[in-house]
Amino acid sequence: MKKILITILQVCVTGALLYWVFHDPAMRAAMVGAFRQAHFQWLGAAILSYLVVELGAIVRWNILLKVQGINLSTSRLLGLFLIGLFYNQFLPGGTGGDIVKTYLLWKEAPDKKSGGLLAILFDRMIGLIALIIITGVLIFLRYDWLTRDVGIPPDANQFHNPKFYVWVVLIVFGSSVLFFVTTFVISGFNLLRVLPHRFPGREKLIEISAAYHLYAHHWRATVAAFFASAVCHLATFATFLCVAYAFRANVKVLDFFAVMPVERTISSLPISFSGVGTREFVLNVMLFNLCGVPPEVTRLIGLMGFTVLLLCGLPGGIVYLFYKPSGTAGHVKMREMKEEFATLEHEITEKEE
């Protein structure tokens, strides 16, 4: 029931935001005009920039896998990554790719299932930590600019105020920092033993604790993975910046980079499907009010930026069609993957206790 309600909410929000993007005939005409005047070579630069994101993510995952003693051939590593990227881009929720990638990795390294799970878990964690630090630095450098008065009265709709979204991001990342500190303390003082077995999220805490202990002993690899994550995030920002330049947006690099963590954070929340609509709305609020970018251009930046991400994720679908997992007769359904993933995750957690 919870999943059904969340899905219904996402459908409603996505539909409402897409209506906001396209309902005005004058805005649609302005968007068509801006598209016709675009410098399309910058879209090519955006695709190249996102390929840097993918390369950085592959390097990071490979580093974390090697710590676990998992050594895949270049073709298998690239294939699994592209498949995971495809499912993350095209499945609602953004984590389906992790399930598929983990499942297929277990077939390639059946004796390293625990290591494979921890590598993918820490891959997400180190990426989030890098984003928190980058966001903190950018907001610190441009806080006054991001939260300045843009002429919106206090009693007006604050959804159109950039300051509102900056504070949402600060709350989200503050909560994330608190989560990491809490789990680190629980792990460091081995407090998991005193938690009741029915404690919410206990199994996930055990996995995180195991990841902390392992990767803390391989700090050089962890630092390398962190810098690879930083490259991924900055290259993602550069991808959208290239799209902005394609549509002649007159915006400074530092200003645009200060806006991007806000957009990335809000659009990653499970409000709409894959951030569709949310991305365009937040970019409109931030870029229009802070940088003076025309509304038709802010919408195009969001739509075309997301299109670039989808195009770069498409090859993973083709790879999946021809990919033959080791030790299996062929592909299995997502439901079966989720069931095996949940079962093995529980078994692995019991071994870690």
C-alpha positions, 0 to 999 in steps of 0.5 A, a space after each residue: 500500500 505504501 508503494 502504491 501511494 508513493 507511486 500515485 503521488 509521483 504520477 500526480 506531481 509529475 503530471 502537474 509539473 509537466 503541465 506547468 512546463 508545457 501548458 502555456 502556448 506562448 511559453 511553448 512558442 518561446 521554447 521552440 524559438 530558443 531551440 532553433 537558435 541553439 548552438 548544438 555543438 555545446 550539446 555534443 560537449 555535454 555528451 562528452 562531459 557526461 562520458 567523463 561522469 561514466 568513466 569516473 564512476 567506472 574507475 570508482 567502482 573498480 577501485 572498490 571491487 578490487 578492495 573486495 578481491 573482485 577482479 573483473 575483465 574490462 569488458 565485464 566491468 564495463 558491461 555491468 556498469 552500463 547495465 546498471 546505469 541503464 536501469 537507474 536512468 529508466 526505472 523509477 526510484 534510481 536504485 533498480 540498477 543497483 539491484 540488477 548490477 549486484 545480481 549480475 555481479 554475484 553471478 560473476 563472483 559467486 564466492 564474493 557475494 558479501 564483497 560485491 554487496 558492500 562494494 555497491 553499498 559503499 559506492 553509493 555512500 562515497 558518492 553521497 559524501 563527495 556530494 555533501 562536501 562539494 555542496 557545502 563548499 559551493 553553498 559556503 562560497 555563494 551563500 549570500 548570493 544564493 539566499 539574497 532578496 529577489 523581490 518575493 514578499 514573505 507572504 507570497 508562495 515560497 516555492 518560487 523563492 530560491 532561498 527556500 530550496 537552499 534551506 531544503 538542501 541544507 536540511 537534507 544534507 544536515 540529516 545526511 551528515 547526522 546519519 553518517 556520524 551516527 552510523 560511524 559512532 554505532 559502528 566504531 563503538 560496536 553498538 550494534 550488539 545492543 540494538 534489538 533484532 527488530 530495530 528498524 533498519 538494523 540489517 542495513 546498519 550492519 552492512 554499513 558498519 561492515 563497509 566502514 570497517 573494511 574501507 577504513 583499513 584501505 584508506 588509500 582506495 577510499 580516498 581515490 574513490 572519493 576523488 573519482 566521485 568528485 570528478 563525477 559530480 563536477 562533470 555532471 554539473 559541467 554537462 548541464 552547463 554545456 546544455 545551458 550554453 547551448 541555449 545561450 544562457 548568460 551565466 557564470 560557471 561558479 554561479 551555475 555550479 552553485 545552483 546545480 547541487 540544489 537542483 540535483 538534490 531536489 530532483 533526486 527526492 522521490 517526488 516525481 519520476 526520475 526528477 521529471 518536472 521537478 528538475 525544470 521547476 527548480 532550475 526555473 526558480 534558481 536560474 531565472 531569479 538569480 541569473 536572469 535566465 529566461 524561463 523558456 531557456 531554464 525549461 530547455 536546460 532541464 529537459 535537454 540535460 535529462 535527455 543527454 543523461 538518457 542518451 548516455 544510458 541507452 547503450 546499457 539496454 543494448 548491452 543487457 540484451 546481449 549480456 550472458 551472465 555467468 552460471 545462468 541460462 539467461 536473463 531473469 525477471 526483475 521480481 526474481 532478482 529482487 527476491 534473491 537480492 533480499 534473501 542473500 542480503 539477509 543471509 549476508 547480514 546474519 554472517 556479519 553479525 
